[in-house]
Amino acid sequence: MTPQSPPVDVLTDLDVLRAAATDRSGWPVTNPAGVLRPHDVSEVQRLLAWAHDTGTPVIARGAGSGLAAGAVGVTGALVLDLSGLDRILDLDADEQLARVEPGVITAELDAAASVHGLMYAPDPGSVGISTIGGNIATNAGGLRGAKYGVTRDHVLALDVVLADGTLIHVGRDTIKGVTGYDLVGLFTGSEGTLGVIVGATLRLIPRPVRTVTAAVYFPDIAAAARAVTAITRSGARPAVLEILDGPTLGAIDALEGTTLRDRGDALLVIQTDGFGAEEELGVITSAIAPLVTHVETATDPAASEALLFARRRALPALEALGRTLIEDIAVPRRRLAEAVERIEAIAREERVRVFVFGHAGDGNLHPIIVTERGPVDAPVPPQALAAADRIFALALELGGTITAEHGVGRLKRAWAERELGRDVHVLQLRLKGLFDPLGILNPGSSV
C-alpha cells in the first residue's frame, strides 16, 4: 500500500515556503505545497519512489541563485532542497578530480582544490553562493568560460535518482571514455526534468602559475564590443573577457561609492593566465590600443580580484535599482557590437531601462531590464515583456541563442521551441517522457 505522506518531513512554515518560491529571476512568487530537506541519498530515493507512486510533483533545488525560474515554487509541488547534501567526499590530487554532493558551494570546492595546486575552473558570477548541483542542472557558464568552457566540460560522472527512485551512476572517473551514450551530457543542463543529481565526479585542472588582469575602459559599449573582435583575431585566448556598459558602471558606482564611469563609458575586464600570461596580455592590449581610453593592470591575486570586483558587483548593483528581469543571450562574437547597439534601440523604443554586461569572450550577453520595484508577486510590466521578447528575437536573428548559461526554466519556456524547431522540441519531449513518464520532475520548466 502506498503511504499517504512522504517518507521525509515536510516543512510548511510560510517563511520556508516563500523562500523556496522564488529565485533571482524576478518570476512571480507561487508557494509550493511544502519543502523537503533530505539528509542522505537514500531519503531522496524513498521520496521520489513515493512521489512516483502518488503522482506528486517534485522540484529539485539548490541555493536558489538561479536566473530563469527553473527551481521555483509550483502550486501543489514539493520542493526538494538539496543544499544540506554538501560534502566533498573525495579530492584526488593525483587523478585531478573531486567527488562531491550537490549542495557543495562552487567557491568552496575551488578553495579545497587550491590546497593541492588545483582549480575547479567553472566560475559563475554567483560562485560564492551557487551549488555544484545547481550549476550542473543549468550547465552554468561564468567568467572563465572563454578559455575553460562551461560546467559540462568538467563533469566526468553523475549519481542520479530517477523519477521512480532508482539510483544510477553514469559516466566514469577517467578523463576519456566513450562507452555508450553520453548520459552525463544529457543530464547536465536538464534542469531537474530528467532526474535528481545527488553526486558528481568533477574534473580539476592545475592552478595557473601566473595570472594577469586588466581593466580596460572605452568611450562606449560599441567600441568595447569591437575590441572583443580584435582580441579574437589577435590569436590570444584570455581566461576571462567580461564586458560592462556605462549604465552598469554607473549603477556600481552608486552602490559601492566607486568612480568607474569617470574612466570610460564601457569596460572590458581581461585576465590571462599560465606561464605566458604577461606576454599574452601584451598581445591583447596592443590589438585594442586604438579603441581604449584608460587601462589598469594587476599581477598579484588581491589586485586582480579588485579589478574583477566591478564585474562581480554588476548584478547586485542593478538589483539595488529596482526589479530586474535578467536576460541571457549569446550571439556570434563578430556580431556583439551590432547586438548591443540594437539592444539600446529596443530600450529606447520600449521606454525601459536596459543594462548590458556579460561574458564577451564567448558572445554571452546579459541585457538586464530594470523596472520599478513592487510586490514580489506582481506581474512583469508589459513594456518589459515586450523588450525581452524583442531581445530574444534579436538573438535568434543574429544566429545566436535565447539562453547561453542560465537555462530555459519557466522564464523562457515559450521561446525554447522557436529556437529548437518543432522536430527537435518533440524529440526532447519524448526523452522527457522516457525518463519521467508521469511528468512529476520539475513540471512546467525547460521543455
KAQUIJO-V867157 format. One record per run of one state. SS is the DSSP state (h for helix, s for strand, l for the rest). FROM is the first residue (numbers start at 0). TO is the last residue. Records with the same first field share a line. If there is no record, write none. Layout:
SS->FROM-TO / FROM-TO
This chain:
l->0-8 / 11-12 / 19-32 / 36-39 / 54-56 / 61-76 / 81-86 / 92-95 / 100-103 / 114-116 / 119-129 / 138-143 / 148-149 / 161-165 / 171-181 / 187-194 / 203-203 / 206-209 / 218-219 / 234-238 / 256-258 / 263-264 / 273-275 / 298-299 / 312-312 / 319-321 / 326-326 / 330-331 / 350-351 / 362-362 / 371-380 / 397-399 / 401-401 / 403-411 / 420-420 / 435-439 / 441-446
s->9-10 / 33-35 / 57-60 / 77-80 / 87-91 / 96-99 / 104-104 / 117-118 / 130-130 / 154-160 / 166-170 / 195-202 / 204-205 / 210-217 / 239-244 / 265-272 / 291-297 / 322-325 / 327-329 / 352-358 / 363-370 / 400-400 / 402-402 / 440-440
h->13-18 / 40-53 / 105-113 / 131-137 / 144-147 / 150-153 / 182-186 / 220-233 / 245-255 / 259-262 / 276-290 / 300-311 / 313-318 / 332-349 / 359-361 / 381-396 / 412-419 / 421-434
